[in-house]
Amino acid sequence: GGWRWNSGFEVKATIDKARKIWYGAMRIPWKTIDRRPPRSGQELRINFYRFQGPPPDRKSVAWQPTGSRSNHVPEAFGRLRLEGN
């Protein structure tokens, strides 16, 4: 049933035409990621991907490559550690 997950995320993008750079930001409500309240020292399994171009020549880049044709391999994800003041 994971495919039914809807995070309610929000996105924003800006383009610096002079420097030919685009910036993207995403905000995901915490309650859709973890039932525990966020706290310093908490770790989460996470990965980040970027897909570029149309098939069949689409390129895929991952922060933590999964070693599989699928990007959905949580045991291969990196660990994100929360830190706070």
C-alpha positions as CSV (number, residue, x, y, z in Angstrom):
1,G,0.0,0.0,0.0
2,G,3.0,2.3,0.0
3,W,2.2,3.6,-3.4
4,R,-0.9,5.3,-1.9
5,W,1.3,7.5,0.3
6,N,0.7,11.2,-0.2
7,S,3.1,13.4,1.7
8,G,1.4,16.7,1.0
9,F,4.7,18.0,0.0
10,E,5.3,21.5,-1.4
11,V,7.9,22.6,-4.0
12,K,9.4,25.8,-5.1
13,A,11.8,26.5,-8.0
14,T,13.7,29.6,-9.1
15,I,15.9,30.2,-12.1
16,D,19.0,32.4,-12.3
17,K,19.0,33.0,-16.0
18,A,22.2,35.0,-16.0
19,R,24.2,32.2,-14.4
20,K,22.1,29.4,-16.0
21,I,21.4,27.7,-12.7
22,W,18.1,26.5,-11.3
23,Y,17.3,25.9,-7.7
24,G,14.7,23.6,-6.2
25,A,13.3,23.2,-2.7
26,M,10.9,20.7,-1.2
27,R,9.1,20.8,2.1
28,I,7.6,17.5,3.4
29,P,5.4,17.6,6.5
30,W,7.2,15.8,9.3
31,K,4.1,13.8,10.4
32,T,4.1,12.1,6.9
33,I,7.6,10.8,7.4
34,D,7.7,9.6,11.0
35,R,5.2,9.3,13.8
36,R,7.8,10.2,16.4
37,P,8.4,13.9,17.1
38,P,11.7,15.1,15.6
39,R,14.6,15.2,18.1
40,S,18.3,15.7,18.0
41,G,20.2,12.4,17.4
42,Q,17.3,10.7,15.6
43,E,18.3,8.9,12.4
44,L,16.2,8.2,9.3
45,R,16.9,6.0,6.3
46,I,16.7,8.2,3.3
47,N,17.8,8.6,-0.3
48,F,17.8,11.4,-2.9
49,Y,17.4,10.9,-6.6
50,R,17.6,13.0,-9.7
51,F,16.3,11.9,-13.1
52,Q,17.3,13.8,-16.2
53,G,15.9,13.5,-19.8
54,P,13.3,11.4,-21.5
55,P,13.5,7.6,-22.0
56,P,15.3,5.7,-23.4
57,D,18.4,7.9,-22.6
58,R,17.2,9.1,-19.2
59,K,20.0,9.5,-16.6
60,S,19.6,8.7,-12.9
61,V,21.8,10.0,-10.1
62,A,21.4,8.9,-6.5
63,W,23.0,10.1,-3.3
64,Q,23.3,6.5,-2.1
65,P,23.2,4.1,-5.2
66,T,21.1,1.1,-4.5
67,G,23.1,-1.4,-6.6
68,S,19.8,-2.4,-8.2
69,R,17.6,-1.4,-11.2
70,S,15.1,-0.3,-8.6
71,N,15.5,2.9,-6.5
72,H,13.2,1.4,-3.9
73,V,15.8,-0.5,-1.8
74,P,15.6,1.0,1.7
75,E,18.3,-1.2,3.1
76,A,20.7,0.5,0.7
77,F,19.7,4.1,1.7
78,G,21.9,6.4,3.6
79,R,21.2,7.6,7.2
80,L,20.1,11.1,7.9
81,R,20.9,12.2,11.4
82,L,18.9,15.1,12.9
83,E,20.9,17.7,14.9
84,G,19.6,20.6,16.7
85,N,20.5,23.2,19.3
